[in-house]
Amino acid sequence: MSNIVVPVLGESIVEARIAKWLKKPGDHVEVGDPLVELETEKTNLELSAEKRGVITSIARKEGEDVKIGELLAVVDENGAGAPQAAAPAPAAAPAPAAPAEEPKATPTARRMAQDHEVDLGGVQGTGSAGRVTKQDVRNALAPTREAKIAPTSESRIAPTSDKLAPTREAKIAPTPARPIAPTRIGDRTEERVRMTKRRQTIARRLVEAQQTAAMLTTFNEADMTQIMALRERRKESFKKEFGVGLGIASFFVKASIAALRQFPALNAEIQGDEIVYKHYFDIGMAVGAEGGLVVPVLRDADRMTFPQIEHAIRDFAKKAQDGTLTLEDLRGGTFTITNGGVFGSLLSTPILNPPQVAILGLHKIQDRVVPVNGQPAIRPMMYLALSYDHRIVDGREAVQFLVKVKEYIEDPANLLIEG
């Protein structure tokens, strides 16, 4: 007998919720077979079998919260090689066929396939190691069942542009929230739905950020004329040479790093009564994903080229859409960039991502009349917002940092000099 327990799930994660059992008592499992889907505060994980055998019992039910080391199930290893022929079948009946290997698929894709009665065995996987993704299942359903996939009240398509969020986010098969039966009050109804682990964590961290940090926000605006003109000149050759579009994200990553070098307090954190200055630049890129906002991290972003940054952001967006972001993708980060403009936000105050002490908010690019050399001119403008922890970042530093970002964006040639 061997016990299946909750493993160490990653940095700062101490518990999870059982989202879905993929096996049941009596099922035969091979090494690597997915057993259970665990929902953590950052992402969903599949726990796989480490030994072959037969599941004899399941200790915890779907929807229960479990801590690291707690028992989930018991596997009888002695049943691993015991073929069902041990109980002879009638002579006329053929021997039962060995169970077919379960196709590899992401948790979201598996739920979506169940909801729409799709045989995963017939779906070609395009994810890593041939895993079936949500998009693969969607493609298998289209076009004959497309109307059933995305009800208008449950899906939205984000503008296809250079934003930091996925180009398409369809809430087709969200993590089951197990709603309680609606309660009627006269001619009106109410419905209670349990918060997911990620939503609970988002709520807790947002309150924590406001309660533990002296958070202030400073604003500025950037004329995007030079960036837009550069992208227009280079977009075809850039896409042809590097296989990815040239967006605005890579410019803001580079501009932020150049400004952080001059104002290191914004790339630091507080630990007790000490300030820890980070001499590396792990830039978090906020992405709107199914179930809530996630912040995958560009490691050593100062060493990345423009094409590498654009490829990484595109991959993060696809992973967020498919539900395949890993804990390593989300770990750490020294400074965050978030883009509310993808949803049409003209101005907002981003909230800190603890323990970081600064976050840069980007917004919608909108043509506005501004003075240029004493004359009114129509320019593509973007409001910038920098929220910062006043405990270690003074207002002067915050304002000057944002002015530097503005200068780099309005004259991107300076980024080459800084680089």
Secondary structure, DSSP 8 states (H G I E B T S, - for coil): -EEEE----STT--EEEEEEESS-TT-EE-TT-EEEEEE-SS-EEEEE-SS-EEEEEE-S-TT-EEETT-EEEEEEGGGTT--GGGS---TTS-----------B-HHHHHHHHHTT--GGGS---SGGG-B-HHHHHHHHTTTTHHHH--TTTEE---SSS-SS-S-EE-SS---------EEETTEEE------HHHHHHHHHHHHHHHHS-EEEEEEEEE-HHHHHHHHHHHHHHHHHHSS---SHHHHHHHHHHHHHH-GGGGEEEETTEEEE-SS--EEE-EEETTEEE--EETTGGG--HHHHHHHHHHHHHHHHHT---HHHHS--SEEEEEGGGGT-S-------TT-SEEEEE---EEEEEEETTEEEEEEEEEEEEEEETTTS-HHHHHHHHHHHHHHHHSTHHHHHH-
